[in-house]
């Protein structure tokens, strides 16, 4: 078999595996989804999954990366929007996988692979926020501090119930705080 055919087959199988795992993680929860259940859904032997991912945590990271890639594809649609709309958009994107966000935070101490992914994700998001704020005229140091606050703000809104009114007020406060002094 030609190398490119194997690469295509591998990508197709990984996409199918990640799609199935994502659906099950979101509907049954991470703890409620076993590798055996995922294999059963795919109609393959359980050990087949380990050809693609060494562990369920690595599969979760694959699912998270897949979702992040899908979000990044939609990112250009908001580039010219005001900061408050960008933040609201990010929240809506992350809310679609709120359970996975909670799983990541719950597993940080137990899984090196998840902790590394989480740290890398934070660095990426904070760099993107810093870039956005600097483009709006915010000084680099202030942008860095606001990026950290913004990350915690989004995670807090994802982790704790709130009303639409509270969300609006928080996003408005952040936007006003981010304006150049």
HELIX and SHEET records of a PDB file:
HELIX    1   1 UNK A    3  UNK A   28  1                                  26    
HELIX    2   2 UNK A   35  UNK A   42  1                                   8    
HELIX    3   3 UNK A   46  UNK A   49  1                                   4    
HELIX    4   4 UNK A   56  UNK A   75  1                                  20    
HELIX    5   5 UNK A   76  UNK A   78  5                                   3    
HELIX    6   6 UNK A   83  UNK A   95  1                                  13    
HELIX    7   7 UNK A   98  UNK A  107  1                                  10    
HELIX    8   8 UNK A  112  UNK A  135  1                                  24    
HELIX    9   9 UNK A  140  UNK A  159  1                                  20    
HELIX   10  10 UNK A  164  UNK A  178  1                                  15    
END                                                                             
